[in-house]
Amino acid sequence: MRHFNYKNGELYAENVPVREIAEKVGTPTYVYSAATLQHHFKALQAALGDLNVKIAFAVKSNTNSAVIATLAALGAGADTVSEGEIRRAIRAGVAPEKIVFSGVGKTVRELEYAVSQNIHQINIESIQELETLSEVATRLGKIQKIVFRVNPDVAAGGHDKISTGKKTSKFGISKERAFELYARAETLNGVEPVGLAVHIGSQIIDLAPLKQAYEFLAQMVKDLRANGHKVSRLDLGGGLAAIYQEEIEGPDLIAWGKIVRAIIHPLDVEIEIEPGRIITANAGILLARSIVTKENGGRDFVVLDAAMNDLVRPAFYEAYHQLLAVKEPVKGTNKMPTTIVGPICETGDTFAVDRLMEPVAPDELVAFMSAGAYGFSMASNYNSRPLAAEVMVNGDKWEIVRPRQTYDEIFGMEKIPDWK
């Protein structure tokens, strides 16, 4: 579900023509739909029914404060992977007791900040991290609840770079190691082990790997309890896929909810999930404008003012994004193989190769669909390009929620040394 549709021959975001945004804000610009964010969050809630589940939004998928605040207003917590994301979540209105801190390489400074804010949970991924956290929390006079991220050796996800549950992955710890660390944690000051966590990858449509991972967790809970350990919480991670191509059917959320109910609910534990992309991907588009068209070696190119620094997924993951003209094409217009690229000095700055689409003229507005996840949050200043603006739409209202970066802001932190 996305609230971006053609009306009267123009692409709209909810009840706002996106051309209006482009003309007033410029391009490239990200546009987010509050209604789409709300729809996907509520769809997850509905799939889980009356289960005792806490939903912690994966901030890394979209770091804009307006997006986080929109979800926080619905009761969402935050799944974070850095001190910066914890600070973002709190600033956007997420209560610290709803924040989870994940990640394989947390620094001492980050752990100090997380503990000092009394966050809900820290997910532990190594013995060094466990002992460091114990020292930090003890020094601060705190007791931090922790879970151990276990590695079920289950491969899942839409790309090798987002598959995180293999036994050779940098993430998590083995089942055997988890038993050792759970017992070790119970002897340490400053930490309280309360459960386990798992996250096997992203862009999961087939539910079988998730079912396998949940069964792995359930058996671990039984084994831990049989050895006298208390287990009151399971973090099921995220990974449910967003749909980038309309002809592809997404994960069956009702069936997923039934799997959670059948495997996890009988364990009488607090359940947490950490969705990101499934909520935000289809809630955002990236508006761009064509600069020039050209032909080289029999291939037709359209060069946009958006580039891989604005939306890196196609270059980095070979990812697909539907590309729509803001002005609705006339029905029956012949489609031609077109290669869509950005202006950056890299051949890899390519969004689509020989894609069949209606002709794009110079100075024409286009929209990359399903760009709300890992779009702006992965953007950079490569080629000294300013970061794009971000806009939030709510019904017939819209507002700039992050202005376009200026060159003074890009260069303002730099200093030329005086070696005299």
C-alpha positions in Angstrom: 0.0 0.0 0.0 1.3 3.4 -0.9 -0.5 6.8 -1.1 1.2 8.0 -4.3 -1.2 7.9 -7.3 -2.1 9.7 -10.5 -5.0 12.2 -10.3 -6.0 14.4 -13.2 -2.9 13.4 -15.1 -0.4 14.3 -12.3 1.3 12.2 -9.6 0.1 13.0 -6.1 1.4 12.3 -2.6 -1.9 11.7 -0.7 -3.8 14.9 -1.7 -0.8 17.0 -2.7 0.5 17.2 -6.3 4.2 16.4 -6.1 4.9 18.9 -8.9 4.0 21.6 -6.4 6.6 20.3 -4.0 9.2 20.1 -6.7 8.5 23.7 -7.9 8.8 25.1 -4.4 11.5 23.0 -2.9 13.5 21.9 -5.9 15.0 18.5 -6.7 16.2 16.0 -5.7 13.7 15.8 -2.9 12.4 13.0 -0.8 8.7 13.0 -0.1 7.2 10.9 2.7 3.5 10.0 3.2 2.3 9.9 6.8 -0.8 7.9 5.8 1.4 5.1 4.3 3.6 5.0 7.4 0.5 4.7 9.5 -1.0 2.0 7.3 1.9 -0.3 7.4 2.4 0.1 11.1 -1.2 -0.8 11.8 -1.0 -3.7 9.4 1.7 -5.2 11.5 -0.3 -4.6 14.6 -3.3 -6.3 13.1 -1.3 -9.4 12.1 -0.1 -9.8 15.7 -3.6 -9.4 17.1 -3.7 -9.4 20.9 -0.2 -10.8 21.4 2.0 -9.0 23.9 4.3 -7.6 21.3 6.4 -4.4 21.4 7.2 -2.9 18.0 10.5 -1.1 17.8 10.9 0.8 14.5 14.3 0.2 12.9 15.6 3.7 12.7 18.4 2.9 10.3 15.8 2.5 7.5 14.7 6.1 7.7 16.3 8.5 10.2 14.1 11.5 9.6 12.7 12.8 12.9 9.3 13.4 11.4 9.1 9.8 10.3 10.2 8.5 13.8 7.7 10.9 15.5 4.8 9.8 13.3 5.4 6.2 14.3 6.1 7.1 17.9 2.6 8.7 18.1 1.2 5.2 17.2 3.1 3.6 20.1 6.3 2.5 18.3 9.6 2.2 20.1 13.0 2.4 18.3 15.5 -0.2 17.3 18.8 1.7 17.1 22.4 0.8 16.1 24.4 3.8 17.3 24.4 6.6 19.9 23.3 9.0 17.2 20.2 6.9 16.5 19.4 6.7 20.2 19.6 10.5 20.4 17.4 10.8 17.2 14.8 8.5 18.7 14.6 10.4 22.0 14.5 13.7 20.2 11.6 12.5 18.1 9.6 11.6 21.1 10.4 7.9 21.7 10.6 7.1 25.4 14.0 5.6 26.4 12.2 2.6 27.9 11.0 1.8 24.4 14.5 1.8 22.8 16.6 -1.2 21.9 20.3 -0.9 21.1 21.6 -3.4 18.6 24.8 -3.7 16.7 28.0 -5.7 16.6 30.4 -3.0 17.5 29.2 -0.7 20.2 31.8 1.6 21.7 32.3 2.4 25.4 31.0 5.9 24.8 27.9 4.5 23.1 27.3 2.0 25.9 27.7 4.8 28.5 25.2 6.9 26.8 22.7 4.1 26.3 22.9 3.0 30.0 22.7 6.5 31.3 19.4 7.0 29.4 17.9 3.9 31.0 17.0 2.3 27.7 14.8 -0.8 27.4 17.4 -3.3 26.2 20.9 -3.8 24.8 21.5 -6.7 22.5 24.8 -8.4 23.3 26.9 -10.0 20.5 30.3 -10.9 22.1 31.9 -11.7 25.5 34.0 -8.5 25.2 30.8 -6.5 24.8 29.2 -8.2 27.8 32.1 -7.6 30.1 32.5 -4.0 28.9 28.8 -3.3 29.5 29.1 -4.8 32.9 31.9 -2.4 33.8 30.1 0.6 32.3 26.8 -0.1 34.1 28.5 -0.8 37.4 30.5 2.4 37.2 27.2 4.3 36.5 25.4 2.6 39.3 22.9 1.0 36.8 21.5 -2.4 36.0 21.0 -2.8 32.3 18.7 -5.5 30.9 20.3 -7.4 28.1 19.5 -10.1 25.6 21.9 -12.2 23.5 21.7 -12.1 19.8 22.0 -15.7 18.6 23.0 -16.9 15.2 20.7 -19.8 14.0 22.7 -20.4 10.8 19.6 -19.6 8.7 20.2 -17.8 5.5 17.5 -15.3 4.4 17.2 -12.0 2.6 17.0 -10.5 -0.8 20.8 -10.0 -1.2 24.0 -11.4 0.3 24.8 -8.0 1.8 21.6 -8.0 3.8 21.6 -11.7 4.9 22.8 -11.7 8.5 21.9 -15.1 10.0 24.6 -17.4 8.6 27.1 -19.0 10.9 29.9 -17.1 9.2 28.2 -13.8 9.6 29.8 -11.0 11.7 26.5 -10.8 13.6 25.4 -12.8 16.7 26.8 -15.7 18.6 26.5 -19.4 18.3 24.0 -21.4 20.4 26.7 -23.0 22.5 28.4 -19.6 23.1 25.0 -18.1 24.1 24.6 -20.7 26.8 28.0 -19.9 28.2 27.5 -16.1 28.1 24.0 -16.3 29.7 25.5 -18.1 32.7 28.4 -15.7 32.7 26.1 -12.7 32.7 24.2 -13.9 35.7 27.5 -13.6 37.7 28.3 -10.1 36.6 27.3 -6.8 38.2 25.5 -4.2 36.2 23.7 -6.5 33.8 20.5 -8.6 33.9 20.1 -11.2 31.2 16.4 -11.5 30.3 16.3 -13.3 26.9 17.5 -13.8 23.4 17.4 -12.0 20.1 17.6 -13.0 16.4 17.7 -11.3 13.1 18.5 -13.3 10.0 18.2 -10.8 7.2 16.1 -8.4 5.3 13.7 -8.5 2.4 12.2 -11.9 3.5 9.1 -13.0 1.6 9.3 -16.8 2.1 8.3 -17.3 5.8 10.1 -20.7 6.1 13.4 -19.2 7.3 11.7 -17.1 9.9 9.8 -20.1 11.2 13.0 -22.0 11.4 14.7 -19.2 13.3 11.8 -18.9 15.7 11.8 -22.7 16.4 15.5 -22.4 17.1 14.8 -19.6 19.6 12.0 -21.6 21.2 14.2 -24.6 21.8 16.9 -22.4 23.3 14.4 -21.0 25.7 13.4 -24.5 26.8 17.0 -25.5 27.2 18.0 -22.4 29.2 15.0 -22.8 31.5 15.8 -26.5 32.0 19.2 -25.3 33.3 17.7 -22.9 35.8 18.0 -19.7 33.8 15.2 -17.1 33.6 14.0 -16.1 30.1 11.3 -13.5 29.9 11.9 -11.8 26.6 12.4 -12.7 23.0 13.5 -10.2 20.3 12.4 -11.5 16.9 14.2 -8.8 14.9 12.8 -7.6 11.6 13.3 -8.6 8.0 9.8 -8.8 6.5 10.1 -7.6 2.9 8.8 -4.4 1.4 7.6 -4.7 -2.2 9.4 -2.7 -4.9 7.6 -4.2 -7.9 3.9 -4.3 -8.0 3.7 -7.7 -9.7 5.6 -9.4 -6.8 3.5 -10.5 -3.8 4.8 -9.5 -0.4 5.0 -11.6 2.7 1.7 -12.9 4.1 1.5 -10.9 7.4 -1.5 -12.9 8.7 0.4 -16.2 8.2 3.5 -14.7 9.8 1.4 -13.6 12.8 0.1 -17.2 13.1 3.7 -18.5 13.2 4.6 -16.1 16.0 1.4 -17.1 17.9 2.1 -20.9 17.4 5.8 -20.9 18.2 6.6 -18.0 20.5 3.3 -17.2 22.3 3.3 -20.5 24.3 6.6 -19.6 25.8 5.0 -16.9 27.9 7.6 -14.2 27.1 7.5 -10.6 26.2 7.9 -10.4 22.4 9.6 -7.6 20.5 9.9 -7.1 16.7 12.0 -4.5 14.9 10.5 -3.7 11.5 12.0 -1.0 9.3 11.8 -1.3 5.5 8.3 -2.9 5.5 7.0 0.3 7.1 9.0 3.0 5.4 9.9 1.8 1.9 6.6 2.4 0.1 6.0 5.5 2.3 8.6 7.6 0.4 9.6 8.7 -3.1 12.6 10.6 -4.5 11.7 13.4 -6.9 14.2 14.2 -9.6 14.4 16.2 -12.8 16.0 15.1 -16.1 18.9 17.3 -17.1 19.8 16.0 -20.5 19.1 13.0 -22.8 21.8 11.5 -25.0 22.6 8.5 -27.2 25.9 6.6 -27.0 26.7 3.5 -28.9 23.1 2.7 -29.6 22.0 3.2 -26.0 19.6 5.9 -25.0 20.5 7.7 -21.7 18.5 10.0 -19.5 20.7 12.0 -17.0 18.9 13.1 -13.8 19.8 15.6 -11.2 19.5 12.8 -8.6 22.5 10.6 -8.2 23.9 7.6 -6.4 24.8 9.9 -3.5 21.1 10.5 -3.1 19.9 6.9 -3.6 22.7 4.4 -3.5 20.6 1.2 -3.4 20.7 0.5 -7.2 24.5 1.0 -7.3 25.2 -0.9 -4.1 22.6 -3.7 -4.1 21.6 -3.8 -7.8 18.2 -2.8 -6.4 15.1 -2.1 -8.5 13.0 1.1 -8.1 10.0 1.8 -10.2 10.4 5.1 -12.0 7.3 7.1 -12.8 6.9 10.3 -14.8 5.3 13.0 -12.6 3.1 13.9 -15.6 1.0 10.8 -16.3 2.0 9.3 -19.7 -0.7 9.1 -22.4 -2.0 5.6 -22.6 -0.6 3.7 -25.5 2.7 5.7 -25.6 5.4 3.4 -27.0 8.0 2.4 -24.4 11.6 2.4 -25.3 14.7 0.9 -23.7 16.1 3.7 -21.6 19.2 3.8 -19.3 18.6 6.1 -16.3 21.8 7.6 -14.8 22.9 10.4 -12.5 25.6 13.1 -13.0 28.2 11.6 -10.7 31.6 10.7 -12.2 31.1 7.0 -11.8 29.8 4.4 -14.3 28.1 2.9 -11.3 25.9 5.9 -10.9 23.2 4.1 -12.8 19.6 3.5 -11.7 18.3 1.4 -14.5 19.8 -0.1 -17.7 17.7 -0.4 -20.9 14.5 -0.3 -18.9 11.3 -0.2 -21.1 9.6 3.1 -20.3 7.9 6.0 -21.9 10.3 8.7 -23.3 11.6 11.2 -20.8 12.3 14.7 -22.1 14.8 17.2 -20.7 13.6 19.1 -17.7 10.9 16.5 -17.0 10.0 15.5 -13.4 10.3 11.8 -12.4 9.8 9.9 -9.2 11.7 6.9 -7.8 9.0 4.9 -6.0 9.5 2.9 -2.8 12.4 5.1 -1.8 11.5 5.7 1.8 13.8 3.0 3.2 17.6 3.2 3.0 17.3 6.2 0.7 18.2 9.4 2.5 19.6 7.5 5.5 22.4 6.1 3.2 23.0 9.4 1.4 26.4 11.1 1.2 28.1 14.2 0.0 30.1 12.4 -2.7 31.2 14.8 -5.5 30.5 17.6 -2.9 26.8 17.3 -3.7 24.4 18.8 -1.0 22.0 16.3 0.7 18.5 16.3 -0.7 15.6 18.0 1.0 13.0 15.9 2.8 9.2 16.7 2.9 6.4 15.1 4.8 2.8 15.0 3.4 -0.3 14.6 5.6 -3.5 14.7 3.7 -3.6 18.0 1.8 -0.8 19.5 3.9 2.9 19.3 3.4 6.0 20.6 5.2 9.8 20.6 4.7 11.1 18.3 7.4 14.7 18.8 6.5 15.8 21.6 4.2 18.2 21.0 1.4 21.8 21.1 2.6 23.8 24.3 1.7 27.3 24.4 0.5 28.2 26.4 3.6 26.9 23.5 5.7 29.0 21.0 3.7 32.2 23.0 4.0 31.5 24.6 7.4 33.2 22.0 9.5 36.4 21.9 7.4 39.6 23.8 8.2 42.6 24.5 6.1 45.6 24.1 8.5 48.0 27.0 9.0 51.5 25.4 9.0 53.4 28.6 9.5 
